[in-house]
Amino acid sequence: MEPPLSHTPIHSLSSGQTVDGCYSCAEVETASDRNGKTFLRLRLRDASGEVKAIHFDPSDEAMTLEAGNVAVVCGTYSVHPQFGPQIQVRRLRVADPGEYDASDLVPVSPIDVGELNERLHALIDSVDEPNLRALLERTFDGSREPGATFGLAPAAIRHHHAYRYGLLEHSVAVAEVASDAASRLTSVDRGLTVAGALLHDIGKTQTYTSHCLLPLMTDRGRLHGEIVIGLQIVQDLIAEVPEFPSETSLKLVHIVASHHGMREKGSPVIPMTREAVIVHYCDDMTARIAAIDEAERSTPESDAWSARIPMIDAAAYLGREEGREE
């Protein structure tokens, strides 16, 4: 069996460098120039990051490339003053399975998955109310669904935690921050807040693919949306816990329904309980922080500003080294 083709991680590319290797295709768009000539806009990805690419003279074979495929790419990497980092592609084709090593291409959480699982179970164990704790233990049992997929799934396909174990990382972070906030506010039910924070994105276990090189939306995810899916999952799980309190069920389902905060952002209702307010703001805050963290990882250390981050609709100021000239 032939060894995989060479692979240079995206984060280590330097301007002017020749690119010749395998990358997963996160996005492909067919466009035409002013003369009607077809070209491709691409977003390429590997375990270290992603980069835009453009292919001005695609072959018939290149035109068969789809999001989720692995591509053999030959071209030049550059950092354009207006368009930023990109690869100008000379040749492109769909890779055969033996030509790449999947471990080079699958992005994963920067936090060890064992640590994330320890933090998850510490949160579950901290919930005193027995019915809520039973629900969480059932939900996050890795030997069955939705726990098995929860342990692998991304939290998004772009913007934040869009990698394997991303949903676990994001949910734990939201729950930890929400727990701290709830513990300082005497009128808030901390256990309910933690449960709602851990469950708020459970619908993403069926919204995004989890067992492939690249997170993509499932048909159900596109047709129903993660909140609708999540509401059904939570209600089905509650039905499995004997004598689960109706009032607790009402409030817990409300947290899931309202966690996007506004109807304009996909929530069927706005947060109307203390616990729902906390989960919404902790969800939004930690996602934005994660988007900045991810942008910083792909920004050269010499740069004080990141590229524009869609989640905050701005570049992020990353600070300057002491003594660096203004």
ChimeraX attribute file (.defattr): number of C-alpha atoms within 10 A of each C-alpha:
attribute: neighborCount
match mode: 1-to-1
recipient: residues
	/A:1	4
	/A:2	6
	/A:3	9
	/A:4	15
	/A:5	14
	/A:6	14
	/A:7	17
	/A:8	16
	/A:9	19
	/A:10	19
	/A:11	16
	/A:12	10
	/A:13	16
	/A:14	14
	/A:15	13
	/A:16	12
	/A:17	12
	/A:18	17
	/A:19	22
	/A:20	19
	/A:21	20
	/A:22	31
	/A:23	28
	/A:24	28
	/A:25	24
	/A:26	24
	/A:27	17
	/A:28	19
	/A:29	14
	/A:30	12
	/A:31	12
	/A:32	11
	/A:33	9
	/A:34	6
	/A:35	6
	/A:36	8
	/A:37	10
	/A:38	15
	/A:39	18
	/A:40	19
	/A:41	17
	/A:42	23
	/A:43	19
	/A:44	26
	/A:45	25
	/A:46	26
	/A:47	20
	/A:48	17
	/A:49	18
	/A:50	21
	/A:51	18
	/A:52	19
	/A:53	23
	/A:54	19
	/A:55	20
	/A:56	17
	/A:57	15
	/A:58	19
	/A:59	14
	/A:60	10
	/A:61	11
	/A:62	18
	/A:63	17
	/A:64	11
	/A:65	21
	/A:66	17
	/A:67	18
	/A:68	17
	/A:69	19
	/A:70	27
	/A:71	23
	/A:72	24
	/A:73	24
	/A:74	18
	/A:75	20
	/A:76	19
	/A:77	22
	/A:78	19
	/A:79	13
	/A:80	10
	/A:81	7
	/A:82	6
	/A:83	10
	/A:84	12
	/A:85	19
	/A:86	20
	/A:87	26
	/A:88	20
	/A:89	23
	/A:90	17
	/A:91	17
	/A:92	23
	/A:93	20
	/A:94	20
	/A:95	19
	/A:96	13
	/A:97	10
	/A:98	12
	/A:99	17
	/A:100	22
	/A:101	15
	/A:102	19
	/A:103	11
	/A:104	18
	/A:105	22
	/A:106	20
	/A:107	24
	/A:108	19
	/A:109	20
	/A:110	13
	/A:111	11
	/A:112	11
	/A:113	18
	/A:114	9
	/A:115	10
	/A:116	20
	/A:117	16
	/A:118	12
	/A:119	18
	/A:120	20
	/A:121	14
	/A:122	13
	/A:123	20
	/A:124	22
	/A:125	13
	/A:126	13
	/A:127	19
	/A:128	12
	/A:129	10
	/A:130	10
	/A:131	17
	/A:132	24
	/A:133	19
	/A:134	18
	/A:135	19
	/A:136	24
	/A:137	15
	/A:138	19
	/A:139	22
	/A:140	23
	/A:141	14
	/A:142	15
	/A:143	10
	/A:144	12
	/A:145	15
	/A:146	20
	/A:147	20
	/A:148	15
	/A:149	23
	/A:150	28
	/A:151	23
	/A:152	22
	/A:153	28
	/A:154	32
	/A:155	28
	/A:156	19
	/A:157	17
	/A:158	15
	/A:159	18
	/A:160	24
	/A:161	25
	/A:162	23
	/A:163	25
	/A:164	28
	/A:165	25
	/A:166	25
	/A:167	27
	/A:168	27
	/A:169	26
	/A:170	24
	/A:171	25
	/A:172	24
	/A:173	22
	/A:174	25
	/A:175	27
	/A:176	20
	/A:177	19
	/A:178	26
	/A:179	24
	/A:180	12
	/A:181	17
	/A:182	22
	/A:183	14
	/A:184	10
	/A:185	11
	/A:186	8
	/A:187	10
	/A:188	16
	/A:189	14
	/A:190	22
	/A:191	21
	/A:192	24
	/A:193	27
	/A:194	30
	/A:195	24
	/A:196	30
	/A:197	32
	/A:198	28
	/A:199	24
	/A:200	31
	/A:201	24
	/A:202	31
	/A:203	23
	/A:204	26
	/A:205	27
	/A:206	22
	/A:207	29
	/A:208	24
	/A:209	22
	/A:210	23
	/A:211	11
	/A:212	11
	/A:213	24
	/A:214	26
	/A:215	25
	/A:216	20
	/A:217	18
	/A:218	17
	/A:219	13
	/A:220	13
	/A:221	20
	/A:222	11
	/A:223	12
	/A:224	13
	/A:225	18
	/A:226	23
	/A:227	24
	/A:228	17
	/A:229	20
	/A:230	24
	/A:231	22
	/A:232	14
	/A:233	19
	/A:234	20
	/A:235	14
	/A:236	11
	/A:237	15
	/A:238	25
	/A:239	12
	/A:240	12
	/A:241	14
	/A:242	9
	/A:243	9
	/A:244	16
	/A:245	12
	/A:246	10
	/A:247	8
	/A:248	14
	/A:249	16
	/A:250	11
	/A:251	19
	/A:252	26
	/A:253	20
	/A:254	22
	/A:255	31
	/A:256	29
	/A:257	23
	/A:258	25
	/A:259	29
	/A:260	24
	/A:261	23
	/A:262	14
	/A:263	11
	/A:264	10
	/A:265	10
	/A:266	17
	/A:267	17
	/A:268	17
	/A:269	17
	/A:270	20
	/A:271	23
	/A:272	13
	/A:273	14
	/A:274	16
	/A:275	27
	/A:276	28
	/A:277	19
	/A:278	25
	/A:279	32
	/A:280	24
	/A:281	18
	/A:282	22
	/A:283	24
	/A:284	15
	/A:285	14
	/A:286	17
	/A:287	22
	/A:288	18
	/A:289	14
	/A:290	17
	/A:291	21
	/A:292	23
	/A:293	16
	/A:294	19
	/A:295	21
	/A:296	19
	/A:297	13
	/A:298	17
	/A:299	16
	/A:300	13
	/A:301	13
	/A:302	10
	/A:303	14
	/A:304	15
	/A:305	17
	/A:306	20
	/A:307	18
	/A:308	14
	/A:309	16
	/A:310	13
	/A:311	17
	/A:312	14
	/A:313	8
	/A:314	11
	/A:315	15
	/A:316	18
	/A:317	13
	/A:318	16
	/A:319	11
	/A:320	14
	/A:321	11
	/A:322	6
	/A:323	6
	/A:324	8
	/A:325	6
	/A:326	4
